[in-house]
Amino acid sequence: MDKIAGLLALIATKETAALKLDAIGFSGREIAALLDVNENFTRVARFRTGKKR
């Protein structure tokens, strides 16, 4: 259970970071490279917060 909680916390942290990087103008490709995720991760993060681009 602790491993699952840690994994979920990591995902939440990356999602927050992705949104902050997006807000200051980084592209999806740049965010993906910085956070070691795929470009779709940023799109999903935006969708979850209701932010359109």
PDB file of N, CA, C and O in Angstrom, chain B, residues numbered from 101:
ATOM      1  N   MET B 101       0.816  -1.196   0.000  1.00  0.00           N
ATOM      2  CA  MET B 101       0.000   0.000   0.000  1.00  0.00           C
ATOM      3  C   MET B 101       0.861   1.263   0.000  1.00  0.00           C
ATOM      4  O   MET B 101       0.525   2.249  -0.655  1.00  0.00           O
ATOM      5  N   ASP B 102       1.963   1.227   0.730  1.00  0.00           N
ATOM      6  CA  ASP B 102       2.837   2.397   0.784  1.00  0.00           C
ATOM      7  C   ASP B 102       3.451   2.703  -0.580  1.00  0.00           C
ATOM      8  O   ASP B 102       3.639   3.866  -0.937  1.00  0.00           O
ATOM      9  N   LYS B 103       3.758   1.665  -1.329  1.00  0.00           N
ATOM     10  CA  LYS B 103       4.326   1.873  -2.661  1.00  0.00           C
ATOM     11  C   LYS B 103       3.311   2.526  -3.590  1.00  0.00           C
ATOM     12  O   LYS B 103       3.666   3.398  -4.383  1.00  0.00           O
ATOM     13  N   ILE B 104       2.070   2.115  -3.500  1.00  0.00           N
ATOM     14  CA  ILE B 104       1.012   2.706  -4.326  1.00  0.00           C
ATOM     15  C   ILE B 104       0.816   4.163  -3.952  1.00  0.00           C
ATOM     16  O   ILE B 104       0.682   5.015  -4.831  1.00  0.00           O
ATOM     17  N   ALA B 105       0.796   4.461  -2.666  1.00  0.00           N
ATOM     18  CA  ALA B 105       0.639   5.845  -2.213  1.00  0.00           C
ATOM     19  C   ALA B 105       1.794   6.712  -2.716  1.00  0.00           C
ATOM     20  O   ALA B 105       1.585   7.848  -3.141  1.00  0.00           O
ATOM     21  N   GLY B 106       3.005   6.174  -2.666  1.00  0.00           N
ATOM     22  CA  GLY B 106       4.163   6.914  -3.156  1.00  0.00           C
ATOM     23  C   GLY B 106       4.087   7.178  -4.647  1.00  0.00           C
ATOM     24  O   GLY B 106       4.433   8.264  -5.112  1.00  0.00           O
ATOM     25  N   LEU B 107       3.637   6.188  -5.391  1.00  0.00           N
ATOM     26  CA  LEU B 107       3.485   6.339  -6.834  1.00  0.00           C
ATOM     27  C   LEU B 107       2.438   7.394  -7.163  1.00  0.00           C
ATOM     28  O   LEU B 107       2.653   8.230  -8.040  1.00  0.00           O
ATOM     29  N   LEU B 108       1.325   7.361  -6.476  1.00  0.00           N
ATOM     30  CA  LEU B 108       0.279   8.362  -6.701  1.00  0.00           C
ATOM     31  C   LEU B 108       0.765   9.772  -6.357  1.00  0.00           C
ATOM     32  O   LEU B 108       0.422  10.731  -7.049  1.00  0.00           O
ATOM     33  N   ALA B 109       1.548   9.900  -5.309  1.00  0.00           N
ATOM     34  CA  ALA B 109       2.101  11.201  -4.942  1.00  0.00           C
ATOM     35  C   ALA B 109       3.051  11.705  -6.014  1.00  0.00           C
ATOM     36  O   ALA B 109       3.060  12.896  -6.328  1.00  0.00           O
ATOM     37  N   LEU B 110       3.848  10.811  -6.576  1.00  0.00           N
ATOM     38  CA  LEU B 110       4.770  11.184  -7.645  1.00  0.00           C
ATOM     39  C   LEU B 110       4.010  11.671  -8.865  1.00  0.00           C
ATOM     40  O   LEU B 110       4.390  12.673  -9.470  1.00  0.00           O
ATOM     41  N   ILE B 111       2.949  10.980  -9.233  1.00  0.00           N
ATOM     42  CA  ILE B 111       2.146  11.385 -10.393  1.00  0.00           C
ATOM     43  C   ILE B 111       1.512  12.747 -10.140  1.00  0.00           C
ATOM     44  O   ILE B 111       1.523  13.609 -11.018  1.00  0.00           O
ATOM     45  N   ALA B 112       0.963  12.945  -8.950  1.00  0.00           N
ATOM     46  CA  ALA B 112       0.338  14.228  -8.615  1.00  0.00           C
ATOM     47  C   ALA B 112       1.359  15.353  -8.676  1.00  0.00           C
ATOM     48  O   ALA B 112       1.047  16.449  -9.141  1.00  0.00           O
ATOM     49  N   THR B 113       2.566  15.095  -8.215  1.00  0.00           N
ATOM     50  CA  THR B 113       3.615  16.106  -8.234  1.00  0.00           C
ATOM     51  C   THR B 113       4.015  16.450  -9.662  1.00  0.00           C
ATOM     52  O   THR B 113       4.194  17.620  -9.999  1.00  0.00           O
ATOM     53  N   LYS B 114       4.153  15.427 -10.495  1.00  0.00           N
ATOM     54  CA  LYS B 114       4.504  15.687 -11.897  1.00  0.00           C
ATOM     55  C   LYS B 114       3.388  16.441 -12.611  1.00  0.00           C
ATOM     56  O   LYS B 114       3.651  17.308 -13.444  1.00  0.00           O
ATOM     57  N   GLU B 115       2.147  16.108 -12.282  1.00  0.00           N
ATOM     58  CA  GLU B 115       1.026  16.813 -12.906  1.00  0.00           C
ATOM     59  C   GLU B 115       1.045  18.288 -12.520  1.00  0.00           C
ATOM     60  O   GLU B 115       0.839  19.152 -13.373  1.00  0.00           O
ATOM     61  N   THR B 116       1.287  18.579 -11.268  1.00  0.00           N
ATOM     62  CA  THR B 116       1.374  19.966 -10.810  1.00  0.00           C
ATOM     63  C   THR B 116       2.519  20.686 -11.507  1.00  0.00           C
ATOM     64  O   THR B 116       2.368  21.824 -11.953  1.00  0.00           O
ATOM     65  N   ALA B 117       3.659  20.023 -11.598  1.00  0.00           N
ATOM     66  CA  ALA B 117       4.813  20.617 -12.271  1.00  0.00           C
ATOM     67  C   ALA B 117       4.505  20.871 -13.744  1.00  0.00           C
ATOM     68  O   ALA B 117       4.871  21.914 -14.287  1.00  0.00           O
ATOM     69  N   ALA B 118       3.837  19.924 -14.384  1.00  0.00           N
ATOM     70  CA  ALA B 118       3.483  20.086 -15.797  1.00  0.00           C
ATOM     71  C   ALA B 118       2.584  21.295 -15.996  1.00  0.00           C
ATOM     72  O   ALA B 118       2.765  22.060 -16.943  1.00  0.00           O
ATOM     73  N   LEU B 119       1.627  21.465 -15.116  1.00  0.00           N
ATOM     74  CA  LEU B 119       0.714  22.612 -15.232  1.00  0.00           C
ATOM     75  C   LEU B 119       1.434  23.933 -15.001  1.00  0.00           C
ATOM     76  O   LEU B 119       1.149  24.922 -15.677  1.00  0.00           O
ATOM     77  N   LYS B 120       2.356  23.957 -14.061  1.00  0.00           N
ATOM     78  CA  LYS B 120       3.111  25.189 -13.808  1.00  0.00           C
ATOM     79  C   LYS B 120       4.017  25.528 -14.983  1.00  0.00           C
ATOM     80  O   LYS B 120       4.117  26.691 -15.375  1.00  0.00           O
ATOM     81  N   LEU B 121       4.678  24.517 -15.548  1.00  0.00           N
ATOM     82  CA  LEU B 121       5.518  24.757 -16.716  1.00  0.00           C
ATOM     83  C   LEU B 121       4.681  25.210 -17.903  1.00  0.00           C
ATOM     84  O   LEU B 121       5.105  26.077 -18.667  1.00  0.00           O
ATOM     85  N   ASP B 122       3.505  24.633 -18.060  1.00  0.00           N
ATOM     86  CA  ASP B 122       2.591  25.031 -19.130  1.00  0.00           C
ATOM     87  C   ASP B 122       2.169  26.485 -18.949  1.00  0.00           C
ATOM     88  O   ASP B 122       2.095  27.243 -19.916  1.00  0.00           O
ATOM     89  N   ALA B 123       1.897  26.863 -17.715  1.00  0.00           N
ATOM     90  CA  ALA B 123       1.433  28.225 -17.429  1.00  0.00           C
ATOM     91  C   ALA B 123       2.487  29.279 -17.769  1.00  0.00           C
ATOM     92  O   ALA B 123       2.143  30.410 -18.112  1.00  0.00           O
ATOM     93  N   ILE B 124       3.763  28.915 -17.675  1.00  0.00           N
ATOM     94  CA  ILE B 124       4.793  29.908 -17.987  1.00  0.00           C
ATOM     95  C   ILE B 124       5.284  29.816 -19.429  1.00  0.00           C
ATOM     96  O   ILE B 124       6.216  30.516 -19.825  1.00  0.00           O
ATOM     97  N   GLY B 125       4.641  28.940 -20.213  1.00  0.00           N
ATOM     98  CA  GLY B 125       4.884  28.967 -21.645  1.00  0.00           C
ATOM     99  C   GLY B 125       5.689  27.835 -22.249  1.00  0.00           C
ATOM    100  O   GLY B 125       6.006  27.890 -23.437  1.00  0.00           O
ATOM    101  N   PHE B 126       6.033  26.814 -21.485  1.00  0.00           N
ATOM    102  CA  PHE B 126       6.734  25.672 -22.066  1.00  0.00           C
ATOM    103  C   PHE B 126       5.772  24.876 -22.940  1.00  0.00           C
ATOM    104  O   PHE B 126       4.580  24.784 -22.646  1.00  0.00           O
ATOM    105  N   SER B 127       6.296  24.310 -24.007  1.00  0.00           N
ATOM    106  CA  SER B 127       5.464  23.485 -24.890  1.00  0.00           C
ATOM    107  C   SER B 127       5.298  22.102 -24.284  1.00  0.00           C
ATOM    108  O   SER B 127       6.020  21.722 -23.363  1.00  0.00           O
ATOM    109  N   GLY B 128       4.338  21.355 -24.811  1.00  0.00           N
ATOM    110  CA  GLY B 128       4.123  19.988 -24.357  1.00  0.00           C
ATOM    111  C   GLY B 128       5.354  19.122 -24.543  1.00  0.00           C
ATOM    112  O   GLY B 128       5.667  18.288 -23.694  1.00  0.00           O
ATOM    113  N   ARG B 129       6.044  19.315 -25.642  1.00  0.00           N
ATOM    114  CA  ARG B 129       7.264  18.555 -25.923  1.00  0.00           C
ATOM    115  C   ARG B 129       8.360  18.891 -24.908  1.00  0.00           C
ATOM    116  O   ARG B 129       9.058  17.999 -24.427  1.00  0.00           O
ATOM    117  N   GLU B 130       8.508  20.177 -24.584  1.00  0.00           N
ATOM    118  CA  GLU B 130       9.520  20.593 -23.606  1.00  0.00           C
ATOM    119  C   GLU B 130       9.199  20.053 -22.209  1.00  0.00           C
ATOM    120  O   GLU B 130      10.088  19.593 -21.492  1.00  0.00           O
ATOM    121  N   ILE B 131       7.931  20.113 -21.839  1.00  0.00           N
ATOM    122  CA  ILE B 131       7.499  19.603 -20.530  1.00  0.00           C
ATOM    123  C   ILE B 131       7.763  18.114 -20.446  1.00  0.00           C
ATOM    124  O   ILE B 131       8.250  17.620 -19.429  1.00  0.00           O
ATOM    125  N   ALA B 132       7.443  17.400 -21.512  1.00  0.00           N
ATOM    126  CA  ALA B 132       7.670  15.951 -21.535  1.00  0.00           C
ATOM    127  C   ALA B 132       9.145  15.632 -21.331  1.00  0.00           C
ATOM    128  O   ALA B 132       9.485  14.711 -20.589  1.00  0.00           O
ATOM    129  N   ALA B 133      10.013  16.379 -21.978  1.00  0.00           N
ATOM    130  CA  ALA B 133      11.449  16.141 -21.846  1.00  0.00           C
ATOM    131  C   ALA B 133      11.936  16.462 -20.434  1.00  0.00           C
ATOM    132  O   ALA B 133      12.746  15.723 -19.875  1.00  0.00           O
ATOM    133  N   LEU B 134      11.456  17.543 -19.867  1.00  0.00           N
ATOM    134  CA  LEU B 134      11.891  17.938 -18.528  1.00  0.00           C
ATOM    135  C   LEU B 134      11.430  16.973 -17.444  1.00  0.00           C
ATOM    136  O   LEU B 134      12.172  16.684 -16.505  1.00  0.00           O
ATOM    137  N   LEU B 135      10.205  16.478 -17.575  1.00  0.00           N
ATOM    138  CA  LEU B 135       9.624  15.637 -16.529  1.00  0.00           C
ATOM    139  C   LEU B 135       9.739  14.146 -16.817  1.00  0.00           C
ATOM    140  O   LEU B 135       9.313  13.319 -16.011  1.00  0.00           O
ATOM    141  N   ASP B 136      10.310  13.805 -17.957  1.00  0.00           N
ATOM    142  CA  ASP B 136      10.454  12.406 -18.362  1.00  0.00           C
ATOM    143  C   ASP B 136       9.097  11.705 -18.435  1.00  0.00           C
ATOM    144  O   ASP B 136       8.904  10.621 -17.885  1.00  0.00           O
ATOM    145  N   VAL B 137       8.165  12.358 -19.133  1.00  0.00           N
ATOM    146  CA  VAL B 137       6.835  11.808 -19.398  1.00  0.00           C
ATOM    147  C   VAL B 137       6.567  11.977 -20.887  1.00  0.00           C
ATOM    148  O   VAL B 137       7.377  12.578 -21.592  1.00  0.00           O
ATOM    149  N   ASN B 138       5.439  11.457 -21.380  1.00  0.00           N
ATOM    150  CA  ASN B 138       5.130  11.681 -22.790  1.00  0.00           C
ATOM    151  C   ASN B 138       4.302  12.959 -22.937  1.00  0.00           C
ATOM    152  O   ASN B 138       3.783  13.488 -21.954  1.00  0.00           O
ATOM    153  N   GLU B 139       4.187  13.444 -24.166  1.00  0.00           N
ATOM    154  CA  GLU B 139       3.481  14.704 -24.405  1.00  0.00           C
ATOM    155  C   GLU B 139       2.011  14.626 -24.004  1.00  0.00           C
ATOM    156  O   GLU B 139       1.421  15.632 -23.612  1.00  0.00           O
ATOM    157  N   ASN B 140       1.431  13.461 -24.099  1.00  0.00           N
ATOM    158  CA  ASN B 140       0.029  13.304 -23.745  1.00  0.00           C
ATOM    159  C   ASN B 140      -0.213  13.588 -22.263  1.00  0.00           C
ATOM    160  O   ASN B 140      -1.313  13.991 -21.886  1.00  0.00           O
ATOM    161  N   PHE B 141       0.786  13.386 -21.430  1.00  0.00           N
ATOM    162  CA  PHE B 141       0.664  13.636 -19.996  1.00  0.00           C
ATOM    163  C   PHE B 141       0.227  15.078 -19.741  1.00  0.00           C
ATOM    164  O   PHE B 141      -0.633  15.326 -18.895  1.00  0.00           O
ATOM    165  N   THR B 142       0.815  16.028 -20.468  1.00  0.00           N
ATOM    166  CA  THR B 142       0.464  17.441 -20.303  1.00  0.00           C
ATOM    167  C   THR B 142      -0.961  17.699 -20.754  1.00  0.00           C
ATOM    168  O   THR B 142      -1.692  18.454 -20.113  1.00  0.00           O
ATOM    169  N   ARG B 143      -1.362  17.072 -21.866  1.00  0.00           N
ATOM    170  CA  ARG B 143      -2.736  17.249 -22.344  1.00  0.00           C
ATOM    171  C   ARG B 143      -3.742  16.737 -21.319  1.00  0.00           C
ATOM    172  O   ARG B 143      -4.773  17.368 -21.086  1.00  0.00           O
ATOM    173  N   VAL B 144      -3.448  15.613 -20.719  1.00  0.00           N
ATOM    174  CA  VAL B 144      -4.335  15.035 -19.710  1.00  0.00           C
ATOM    175  C   VAL B 144      -4.395  15.944 -18.486  1.00  0.00           C
ATOM    176  O   VAL B 144      -5.471  16.161 -17.928  1.00  0.00           O
ATOM    177  N   ALA B 145      -3.258  16.471 -18.068  1.00  0.00           N
ATOM    178  CA  ALA B 145      -3.224  17.379 -16.911  1.00  0.00           C
ATOM    179  C   ALA B 145      -4.081  18.613 -17.183  1.00  0.00           C
ATOM    180  O   ALA B 145      -4.831  19.055 -16.313  1.00  0.00           O
ATOM    181  N   ARG B 146      -3.967  19.170 -18.394  1.00  0.00           N
ATOM    182  CA  ARG B 146      -4.799  20.330 -18.754  1.00  0.00           C
ATOM    183  C   ARG B 146      -6.277  19.963 -18.735  1.00  0.00           C
ATOM    184  O   ARG B 146      -7.104  20.721 -18.228  1.00  0.00           O
ATOM    185  N   PHE B 147      -6.603  18.815 -19.282  1.00  0.00           N
ATOM    186  CA  PHE B 147      -7.996  18.384 -19.334  1.00  0.00           C
ATOM    187  C   PHE B 147      -8.578  18.241 -17.931  1.00  0.00           C
ATOM    188  O   PHE B 147      -9.710  18.652 -17.678  1.00  0.00           O
ATOM    189  N   ARG B 148      -7.807  17.664 -17.028  1.00  0.00           N
ATOM    190  CA  ARG B 148      -8.296  17.448 -15.657  1.00  0.00           C
ATOM    191  C   ARG B 148      -8.577  18.764 -14.945  1.00  0.00           C
ATOM    192  O   ARG B 148      -9.451  18.820 -14.080  1.00  0.00           O
ATOM    193  N   THR B 149      -7.857  19.814 -15.293  1.00  0.00           N
ATOM    194  CA  THR B 149      -8.087  21.107 -14.633  1.00  0.00           C
ATOM    195  C   THR B 149      -9.056  21.987 -15.417  1.00  0.00           C
ATOM    196  O   THR B 149      -9.439  23.061 -14.953  1.00  0.00           O
ATOM    197  N   GLY B 150      -9.447  21.535 -16.595  1.00  0.00           N
ATOM    198  CA  GLY B 150     -10.393  22.307 -17.402  1.00  0.00           C
ATOM    199  C   GLY B 150      -9.745  23.414 -18.202  1.00  0.00           C
ATOM    200  O   GLY B 150     -10.441  24.252 -18.774  1.00  0.00           O
ATOM    201  N   LYS B 151      -8.419  23.432 -18.252  1.00  0.00           N
ATOM    202  CA  LYS B 151      -7.709  24.480 -18.982  1.00  0.00           C
ATOM    203  C   LYS B 151      -7.647  24.139 -20.463  1.00  0.00           C
ATOM    204  O   LYS B 151      -7.237  23.040 -20.833  1.00  0.00           O
ATOM    205  N   LYS B 152      -8.048  25.065 -21.297  1.00  0.00           N
ATOM    206  CA  LYS B 152      -7.963  24.893 -22.752  1.00  0.00           C
ATOM    207  C   LYS B 152      -6.773  25.663 -23.276  1.00  0.00           C
ATOM    208  O   LYS B 152      -6.364  26.678 -22.713  1.00  0.00           O
ATOM    209  N   ARG B 153      -6.231  25.161 -24.361  1.00  0.00           N
ATOM    210  CA  ARG B 153      -5.111  25.865 -24.983  1.00  0.00           C
ATOM    211  C   ARG B 153      -5.317  25.920 -26.457  1.00  0.00           C
ATOM    212  O   ARG B 153      -4.485  26.473 -27.176  1.00  0.00           O
TER     213      ARG B 153
END
